C-alpha cells in the first residue's frame, strides 16, 4: 500500500517552534518509509520560512511580515490516504476557549493542544471566572481532539537540527536523581491584571503568585536536595540564577526526581510536562483541567489539589504543603524504577513519533 502523503499547507511563522515536535514525528516516519512528507506553503510564507530571513525582513518591513503571517496560532495540513484526503488543523494557543473558527467547518480533524476537559462546555478558569466555547467549536465538537504540547527543538522546523536536539535531550535521562524537587519558574507577578483579567479584579489570584508561594515554602521546609528559585521577583530571597541555555535546563530537569508545576496561562499545560517525561522525571502539579490524548498515570503526574487562578482562601494550602513535604523527604530507592517507567511511556505515548502516529490515525478515522 502506498504511504500516506502528508502536506503542510500553512502555519504561523511566529509560533513555528510549537510545531517542531509534530513535524519531527512526521519526518521520522518518512525516514522509515511510512509516510511521504511535503510542504506546500504560500509563496511569500515559504520565503520567510527560514528564521534569519524572517528576522531580517521584520527589521526592514515588519508590517509586511505581519500581513504575510496573518493572525494565526495553528498549523494546517492534509493527509492523502490513497485518494481519500483528510484536512487537519493543529492548534497550539494556550487558551482553551480560542479556536480558528473559520477553519472548523472545513477540516476533518481539529487538534487542540490545550483542550479543556469540559469541552464543549465552558472552561472554568476558577470558581468565579468561566470562558464559553465559540459557537463554531460547539457545532463541530466531534472534529475536535486533544493533542499535546511538544518541546521546541530547532525552533525552525529544521529536521536534522531537530533530531540532534531531541537526541541530546533524551540522552540526558538518568535514573539517578540528585535533586528531590525542582521548582524553577520565571516569576511571581500577575501579567494578566491589566489585559485579559482586568475586569475580574478581586475574583482570582494568578497562578504565578502561587509559584512564588511554593518556592518560598520549599526554601523553608528543611529538606536536602531541593532546587527552588524564581528568575524574577520583588522578593529577593526567592531569586536564583537563570539557567543559561537549553542544555543547562535539560540537565537540571533530568537530575530531579520531581518537577513542580502550577497551571499556566488559561490553565494551560506548559513545556514543563514533556521536558520532564523525556528525561524520566515526574511532574507535581495542581489539579488539571486539561489533559492530553492519553490519560497521565499516577507516576507521571501527581496532582496536589486546586490552585491555578483560585483565590488564596479557596486553596487548601495545608494539604498541598503536607504532600509536597512528603515528596521532598521521600526516599530515592524507587527513582530508578519510576524513571524507567516514565521513559517507556514517553516513547510509547508522547515522543514525536507517537504524536505523529496519533494525528495520522485520527485523521484516517475521520474520513
C-alpha positions as CSV (number, residue, x, y, z in Angstrom):
1,X,0.0,0.0,0.0
2,X,1.2,3.5,-0.9
3,X,2.4,5.5,2.1
4,X,0.1,8.4,3.2
5,X,1.1,11.8,1.8
6,X,1.2,14.5,4.4
7,X,1.3,18.0,3.1
8,X,1.9,21.0,5.4
9,X,-0.1,23.8,3.7
10,X,0.2,26.7,6.2
11,X,1.5,27.6,9.7
12,X,2.1,30.5,11.9
13,X,5.6,31.8,11.5
14,X,5.6,33.4,14.9
15,X,4.8,30.1,16.6
16,X,7.0,27.8,14.4
17,X,8.7,26.4,17.5
18,X,5.5,24.9,18.7
19,X,5.3,22.7,15.5
20,X,8.8,21.2,15.8
21,X,7.5,18.1,17.8
22,X,4.8,17.1,15.4
23,X,6.7,17.8,12.2
24,X,9.8,16.0,13.5
25,X,7.5,13.0,14.2
26,X,6.3,13.1,10.6
27,X,9.9,13.4,9.4
28,X,11.0,10.3,11.4
29,X,8.1,8.3,9.9
30,X,9.2,9.4,6.5
31,X,12.7,8.1,7.2
32,X,11.1,4.8,8.0
33,X,9.2,4.8,4.7
34,X,5.8,5.1,6.4
35,X,4.7,8.5,5.1
36,X,5.6,11.0,2.4
37,X,6.1,14.4,4.0
38,X,5.8,17.6,1.8
39,X,5.5,21.3,2.2
40,X,3.2,23.4,0.0
41,X,3.2,26.8,1.7
42,X,2.0,30.1,0.1
43,X,5.0,31.5,-1.8
44,X,5.5,34.6,0.4
45,X,5.4,32.5,3.6
46,X,7.8,29.9,2.1
47,X,10.3,32.7,1.5
48,X,10.0,33.7,5.2
49,X,10.2,30.1,6.5
50,X,13.9,30.5,7.4
51,X,14.1,32.4,10.6
52,X,17.2,34.5,9.7
53,X,15.4,35.7,6.5
54,X,12.3,36.4,8.6
55,X,14.2,38.3,11.2
56,X,15.8,40.4,8.5
57,X,12.5,41.1,6.8
58,X,11.0,42.0,10.2
59,X,13.7,44.6,10.7
60,X,13.1,46.2,7.3
61,X,9.3,45.8,6.8
62,X,7.6,44.4,10.0
63,X,4.1,45.3,8.8
64,X,4.5,43.3,5.6
65,X,5.8,40.3,7.6
66,X,2.8,40.5,9.9
67,X,0.5,40.7,6.9
68,X,2.0,37.6,5.3
69,X,1.9,35.7,8.5
70,X,-1.6,36.6,9.4
71,X,-3.3,36.4,12.8
72,X,-3.0,32.7,13.5
73,X,-1.7,30.2,16.1
74,X,-2.1,27.0,14.2
75,X,-0.7,24.7,11.5
76,X,-2.8,23.4,8.6
77,X,-2.2,20.3,6.6
78,X,-3.7,17.4,4.6
79,X,-3.1,13.7,4.6
80,X,-3.9,11.8,1.4
81,X,-4.7,8.1,2.2
82,X,-4.5,6.8,-1.4
83,X,-7.1,9.3,-2.8
84,X,-9.0,10.0,0.3
85,X,-7.9,13.3,1.7
86,X,-8.2,14.4,5.4
87,X,-7.8,18.0,6.2
88,X,-6.5,18.9,9.7
89,X,-5.6,21.8,11.9
90,X,-3.1,21.7,14.8
91,X,-3.9,24.5,17.3
92,X,-1.2,25.5,19.8
93,X,-2.6,28.5,21.6
94,X,-2.6,28.5,25.4
95,X,-6.2,29.5,25.5
96,X,-8.7,26.5,25.7
97,X,-11.5,28.8,24.6
98,X,-9.8,30.2,21.4
99,X,-10.2,28.4,18.0
100,X,-9.7,29.1,14.4
101,X,-13.4,29.3,13.9
102,X,-13.3,29.9,10.2
103,X,-11.5,26.6,9.6
104,X,-13.6,24.3,11.8
105,X,-16.4,23.7,9.3
106,X,-13.9,22.8,6.6
107,X,-11.5,20.4,8.3
108,X,-11.9,16.8,9.2
109,X,-9.9,16.9,12.4
110,X,-9.0,19.9,14.7
111,X,-6.2,19.0,17.2
112,X,-6.2,21.2,20.3
113,X,-3.0,21.2,22.4
114,X,-4.8,22.8,25.3
115,X,-8.3,21.2,25.2
116,X,-10.3,21.7,28.4
117,X,-11.7,18.5,30.0
118,X,-15.1,20.2,30.0
119,X,-15.1,20.9,26.2
120,X,-17.5,21.8,24.5
121,X,-19.0,23.2,27.7
122,X,-17.5,26.4,29.2
123,X,-14.0,26.2,30.7
124,X,-14.0,27.1,34.4
125,X,-10.8,29.2,34.9
126,X,-11.6,29.4,38.6
127,X,-14.6,29.5,40.9
128,X,-15.6,33.0,39.8
129,X,-14.5,33.0,36.1
130,X,-15.5,30.8,33.1
131,X,-14.9,31.0,29.4
132,X,-17.5,29.9,26.8
133,X,-16.5,28.0,23.7
134,X,-17.2,29.7,20.4
135,X,-20.3,28.5,18.6
136,X,-18.3,27.1,15.7
137,X,-16.4,24.9,18.1
138,X,-19.6,23.7,19.8
139,X,-21.1,22.9,16.4
140,X,-18.0,21.0,15.2
141,X,-17.2,19.4,18.6
142,X,-17.0,15.9,17.0
143,X,-14.0,17.1,15.0
144,X,-12.0,18.5,17.9
145,X,-9.5,16.1,19.5
146,X,-6.9,16.6,22.3
147,X,-3.3,16.9,21.3
148,X,-0.2,17.7,23.3
149,X,2.4,20.5,23.6
150,X,5.8,19.3,22.4
151,X,9.1,20.9,23.2
152,X,10.6,23.4,20.8
153,X,13.7,22.0,19.2
154,X,15.5,24.0,16.4
155,X,12.6,26.5,16.5
156,X,12.7,26.5,12.7
157,X,11.3,23.1,11.5
158,X,14.9,22.1,10.6
159,X,14.6,18.3,10.7
160,X,18.3,17.5,11.1
161,X,18.8,20.0,13.8
162,X,15.6,18.9,15.5
163,X,16.8,15.3,15.6
164,X,20.1,16.3,17.1
165,X,18.5,18.4,19.8
166,X,15.9,15.7,20.5
167,X,18.5,13.0,21.0
168,X,20.6,15.3,23.1
169,X,17.7,15.9,25.4
170,X,16.8,12.2,25.5
171,X,20.4,11.1,26.3
172,X,20.3,13.3,29.5
173,X,17.7,11.0,31.0
174,X,19.1,9.5,34.2
175,X,17.7,7.0,36.8
176,X,20.0,8.5,39.5
177,X,18.3,11.7,40.7
178,X,20.4,14.1,42.7
179,X,17.5,16.6,43.4
180,X,14.2,15.6,45.0
181,X,12.1,18.5,43.8
182,X,12.9,21.2,41.2
183,X,10.8,24.3,41.3
184,X,12.1,26.7,38.6
185,X,9.8,29.5,37.5
186,X,10.2,32.8,35.6
187,X,8.4,35.0,38.1
188,X,5.6,35.5,40.6
189,X,3.8,38.6,39.1
190,X,0.4,38.8,37.5
191,X,0.9,39.5,33.8
192,X,-2.9,39.5,33.0
193,X,-4.2,42.0,35.6
194,X,-4.2,44.9,33.0
195,X,-5.2,42.8,30.0
196,X,-7.3,39.6,29.9
197,X,-8.4,39.7,33.5
198,X,-8.6,43.5,34.1
199,X,-12.4,43.2,34.6
200,X,-12.1,40.5,37.3
201,X,-10.0,42.2,39.9
202,X,-10.5,40.6,43.3
203,X,-12.1,37.5,41.8
204,X,-8.9,35.5,41.2
205,X,-5.3,35.1,42.2
206,X,-2.9,34.5,39.4
207,X,-1.0,31.1,39.2
208,X,2.3,33.0,39.1
209,X,1.7,34.2,42.6
210,X,1.2,30.7,43.8
211,X,4.5,29.7,42.2
212,X,6.2,32.3,44.4
213,X,4.4,30.9,47.5
214,X,5.6,27.4,46.8
215,X,9.2,28.4,46.1
216,X,9.1,30.2,49.5
217,X,7.7,27.1,51.2
218,X,10.2,24.8,49.6
219,X,13.1,27.0,50.7
220,X,11.8,26.9,54.3
221,X,10.8,23.2,54.5
222,X,14.2,22.0,55.5
223,X,14.7,19.2,53.0
224,X,18.0,18.5,51.4
225,X,18.5,18.5,47.7
226,X,15.7,21.0,46.9
227,X,16.2,23.4,44.0
228,X,13.6,26.1,44.3
229,X,14.0,29.5,42.6
230,X,12.4,32.3,40.6
231,X,14.3,34.2,38.0
232,X,12.4,37.4,38.7
233,X,10.6,38.5,41.9
234,X,10.1,41.6,44.1
235,X,11.2,39.3,46.9
236,X,15.0,38.9,46.5
237,X,15.0,35.9,48.8
238,X,13.2,33.8,46.1
239,X,15.5,34.7,43.3
240,X,18.1,32.2,42.0
241,X,20.3,32.1,38.9
242,X,18.6,31.8,35.5
243,X,19.6,28.7,33.6
244,X,21.8,29.9,30.7
245,X,20.6,27.7,27.9
246,X,18.5,24.6,26.9
247,X,21.4,22.3,27.7
248,X,21.7,23.6,31.3
249,X,17.9,23.5,31.7
250,X,17.7,19.9,30.4
251,X,20.4,18.7,32.8
252,X,18.7,20.4,35.7
253,X,15.3,18.8,34.9
254,X,16.9,15.4,34.3
255,X,18.6,15.5,37.7
256,X,15.3,15.9,39.5
257,X,13.0,13.2,40.7
258,X,10.1,15.6,40.7
259,X,9.5,18.8,38.7
260,X,6.9,21.2,40.3
261,X,4.3,22.9,38.1
262,X,1.4,25.3,38.6
263,X,-1.0,25.6,35.7
264,X,-0.1,28.3,33.2
265,X,-2.0,30.9,31.1
266,X,-5.7,30.0,31.0
267,X,-4.8,26.8,32.9
268,X,-2.6,25.5,30.1
269,X,0.0,22.7,30.4
270,X,3.4,24.2,29.8
271,X,6.5,22.7,28.2
272,X,7.4,21.5,31.8
273,X,5.4,18.3,31.2
274,X,7.2,17.0,28.1
275,X,10.5,18.4,29.4
276,X,10.1,16.1,32.4
277,X,8.8,13.0,30.8
278,X,11.5,12.8,28.2
279,X,14.2,12.7,30.8
280,X,12.4,10.3,33.3
281,X,11.2,13.0,35.7
282,X,7.7,13.1,37.3
283,X,5.6,16.2,37.5
284,X,3.9,17.6,40.6
285,X,1.1,19.9,39.8
286,X,-2.2,21.5,40.8
287,X,-5.4,19.9,39.7
288,X,-5.5,19.8,35.9
289,X,-8.4,21.0,33.8
290,X,-6.6,20.0,30.6
291,X,-5.2,16.6,29.6
292,X,-3.5,15.1,26.5
293,X,-4.8,12.4,24.2
294,X,-4.0,9.6,26.7
295,X,-4.5,9.9,30.5
296,X,-1.5,10.6,32.7
297,X,-0.7,7.9,35.2
298,X,0.0,8.3,38.9
299,X,3.8,8.0,38.4
300,X,3.9,10.7,35.7
301,X,1.7,13.3,37.3
302,X,0.9,13.9,41.0
303,X,-2.0,16.3,41.5
304,X,-1.9,18.4,44.7
305,X,-5.4,20.0,44.5
306,X,-6.9,23.2,43.2
307,X,-4.6,26.2,42.8
308,X,-4.5,27.8,39.3
309,X,-6.4,31.1,39.4
310,X,-8.3,30.2,42.6
311,X,-8.4,32.9,45.3
312,X,-5.9,32.2,48.0
313,X,-8.6,31.4,50.6
314,X,-10.1,28.8,48.3
315,X,-6.8,26.8,48.2
316,X,-6.2,24.0,50.7
317,X,-2.6,25.1,51.5
318,X,-2.3,22.8,54.5
319,X,-2.9,19.6,52.4
320,X,-0.8,20.9,49.5
321,X,2.2,21.7,51.7
322,X,1.9,18.4,53.5
323,X,2.0,16.4,50.3
324,X,5.0,18.5,49.0
325,X,6.8,18.0,52.3
326,X,6.2,14.2,52.0
327,X,7.7,14.1,48.4
328,X,10.6,16.4,49.4
329,X,11.6,14.0,52.1
330,X,10.9,10.8,50.1
331,X,13.4,8.1,49.7
332,X,15.3,7.7,46.4
333,X,15.0,3.8,46.4
334,X,12.2,3.9,43.7
335,X,13.7,6.6,41.5
336,X,15.4,4.2,39.0
337,X,12.2,2.1,38.5
338,X,10.0,5.1,38.2
339,X,12.3,6.8,35.7
340,X,12.4,3.7,33.6
341,X,8.6,3.6,33.6
342,X,8.3,7.2,32.6
343,X,10.8,6.8,29.8
344,X,8.8,3.8,28.5
345,X,5.6,5.9,28.5
346,X,7.4,8.8,26.8
347,X,8.5,6.6,23.9
348,X,5.1,4.9,23.5
349,X,2.8,7.9,24.1
350,X,4.5,11.3,24.0
351,X,7.5,11.1,21.6
352,X,7.4,12.9,18.3
353,X,6.6,9.6,16.5
354,X,3.9,8.8,19.0
355,X,2.2,12.2,18.4
356,X,2.6,11.9,14.6
357,X,1.0,8.4,14.6
358,X,-1.9,9.6,16.8
359,X,-2.6,12.5,14.4
360,X,-2.4,10.2,11.3
361,X,-4.6,7.5,12.8
362,X,-7.2,10.1,14.0
363,X,-7.3,11.8,10.6
364,X,-7.8,8.4,8.9
365,X,-10.7,7.6,11.2
366,X,-12.3,11.0,10.3
367,X,-12.7,10.3,6.5
